Amino acid sequence: MSAAWRAGCAALLAAAAFGCVSGADDAGGGADGRKILRVAYEREIDVLNPFTSQNLADIQFSMAEGLVTTDEHNRYVPVLARVIPTERNGLIVRNADGSVDMTWPLHENVRWHDGAPFTSADVCFTWRFIVSTGSQTYNRDQYLGIRGCSAPDPHTVVFHWDGMYAYYDGLFEAILPEHVLGGMSTEEIVNDTPFNRGPAFVGTGPFRFAEWKAGEYIRVVRNDDYWRGSAYPAIDEIVWAFVPDANTRLNAMRAHQYHFARILPTQVAELEGVGGYDIHLISSNTFLHFDLNVNTERGRRLFGSRDVRAALFHAIDRRAIADLLMQGTVRVAETPIHPGNPYHYDAVPTFDFDPELARQMLDAAGWTVGPDGVRVRDGRRFAFTLLNRAGAADRIAVAQVIQAQLKDVGVEVRFETLESAAFTQRWRSGRWEAEVNAWFLPADPSLTGLYACDGPNNMTGFCDLALDAVMKASDRTAAFEDRKPLLDRVQAMLAAEAWSLPIYYNVVPEVVSRRIGGYRGSGTNFGSFWNLWEWTLDTPEGARTPDVRRALDATEVPDASGTGATPGAPR
Amino acid sequence: MIPLVLGITIVLFAVIQAAPGGPEGALLQSGRFIDPSVIEAYRHRLGVDRPVPVQYVRWLGSALRGDLGISFSTTRPVTEMILERLPATVELMGVSFALAAVLAFFVGILSALRQYSVFDHLGTGLSFLGIAMPVFWFALIVQLVFAVELGWLPVSGTETVGATSLGDRLLHLVLPAVVLSLRYVAGWSRYLRSSLLGSLRAPYVRTARAKGLDEVTVVGVHALRNALIPVVSIMALDLSGLFSGAVITETVFAWPGVGRLFVQAMFARDYPLLMGILLLGSVMVVLFNLVADLVYGILDPRIRYE
């Protein structure tokens, strides 16, 4: 037996004997007393460039900052911008030809992690990159209304729009450094490994890139030169450990190996009673929905009638899905726009669970019950195939409930379950009949992309030109008081047409160590790490008084009118 | 061997391309709205809008020059990505194989020598349990017992970042190595038991005993050496996984090996990365079969290759 082997065995036995397995709440920080925040993250991200990454960019946002972010109340708040331009504060000017100039004042004392100053030239460079062909930016089309970008001084940037665009304040979620990437082509930036992988990655955020150990973790360390002041951030280091398996994340939190993790709604009960954590049910901007497709001749025959669609929706007990299947963690949805968003409209036509009414409506539409219990009309059975994404356990469970409840009113639902990439391909082709799917909406409430006749994500074949006109008008209206009535109409029309049945607003249970301070969970696509700069990590002895369980509710919007002090509140 | 590997690459490329969906699916994974022009530009940039034979010839041309291509999802060289994951896989698989070999030889030999004893029945029962038990389930059970309830071992990962030590790394290795070795122990010990029982009944063993040789020499030198030939075949095939990783174990224990990289590549339809990993696995299977053939010659001097 070699000396090295003997030493290894001795170390192993000693560690086991003395129970020195490092847990996040047991061992706390690093060996040198540094405050290390340990996060069990759901996946390994692809690249650090926030615009070319195809993942939600939580990790990137700890290092990179944009003009704006969204807070825990679904509001846009400025980051590198000093204030978000509005017509009221005079920073948005409408020109006689219909074009619009938007002026963004920037913070003046901001430096990139390599010490170079952040200026308005970086913002214009970022815009040029995004709109260039091949930038791979997922929402590139939303930037195409910007006709030009000018930098009158290093701390002011002006965007020249071809007209008013309501979502202008949700763009530029990160800024790229011109002094690092400026000499490259779009293709070179997309493929630039030093920037994508870390060594050359610089941002202006509270943490700097330190290490990316493939398949295991990304480590970021405190930016000592952070522009908000030397008191920030209060944490020395963050380790984003990649723990893809949901059960492993749950077990790791039970073993106190991490300070933060997202788990599944169905796992919440299993963590109750585990000390040291709060479970925050973050009401996400994701809504689950049941879609019917009229792209095919068969789809039009089955779902072409509004009354038939409404009958199917009345046969589905969404309350039972929310309360029993999802164990009361989610809220039934009536419209795609979340109740926490000030544009939510709750006076829409609803589809209460009423199987008897559903049967009557189907009878009236000529669908009579056949000998095998399935309805028939003109010799054709009322049967369709529901497309499922393999691995999406919650959606498949919802689909099973829908299948059983529609069977109860004489409608046969078959399943076709496809692996994720295959599902996406089929979905994009429009060759499917029904699906249970989910959309992750930004804080902006525009629904045009989902439901307009030419909406890039409308794969159902439904088209209503009158609705189109209202949706597109809402996109060109920025003032809250003008846009709200338009979006109210949109939601009412959508519900009245019964194209798609919203089922519930999803929740993301976030397990947060009681040692963490400053956490303000957010359900937008910016995620809960939007304010990492103000997070704290206490010693185990100094942990704050534990809450039994706190459920953040995004409906607690303090200022829905947009007249409050917070710049960027809904207009 | 070269035509065999070439044939394997053709089959692998065809199978990968036949799977529905493409790399553009990754763009929609996050559930965000996507500009459709971005999807088309993405497919064009990756070259997946070209005919499959053209894609294969391009890939093969690069591979013959030692370039396995650029990963679709990370824009990094595939060779670099595989090489950085190999140490973790070799570490885990190596320890698991060593552990499995020791236990399998112990259980297999003792079961054969004490046929129908309590130990033999126990070994048989546990072996079938080990073969039948799903790996992911066993992994979650040991996590619950040894990490959550007893707190002796960490749940996942290879180290506690910021507090790493040799002991810390070894502790992280215990659970995945035990889980991974279970299946090998179960399988190898069964083969060894069966093979050794056959050898023990052979005339040359009777002759050895008649010569007055002690039992250790009879079993260890005469019987075991011959009994190892079929076991070596099985072990050689399993050992090829030393470099291609353990997909389920690495995923459940968040172990940063090649197996987990394969899962990521599969879901992302990252064709170059998939081809790179599968090519590595295929070459290893062929190589270890060659090694097994060579070992036969050592174990049994009568076996010679012309």
Interface residues (C-beta under 8 A of the other chain):
Chain A: A7 G8 A11 L12 A14 A15 A16 G19 C20 V21 S22 G23 A27 G29 G30 A31 R34 I36 R38 E44 D46 V47 Q54 N55 L56 T133 G134 Q136 T137 Y138 N139 R140 D141 Q142 E187 V190 N191 T193 N196 R197 K213 A214 G215 E216 Y217 R219 E237 V239 A241 F242 V243 P244 D245 N247 T248 N251 A252 R254 A255 Q257 T286 L418 E419 S420 A421 A422 F423 T424 Q425 R426 R428 A438 W439 F440 P442 G449 L450 P456 N457 N525
Chain B: A19 P20 G21 G22 P23 E24 G25 A26 L27 L28 Q29 S30 G31 R32 F33 I34 D35 P36 S37 V38 I39 A41 Y42 R45 I70 S73 T74 T75 R76 M81 E84 R85 A88 L140 Q143 L144 A147 V148 G151 W152 L153 P154 V155 S156 G157 T158 T160 V161 G162 A163 S165 L166 G167 D168 L170 L171 V174 T251 V252 F253 A254 W255 P256 G257 R260 L261 Q264 F267 A268 R269
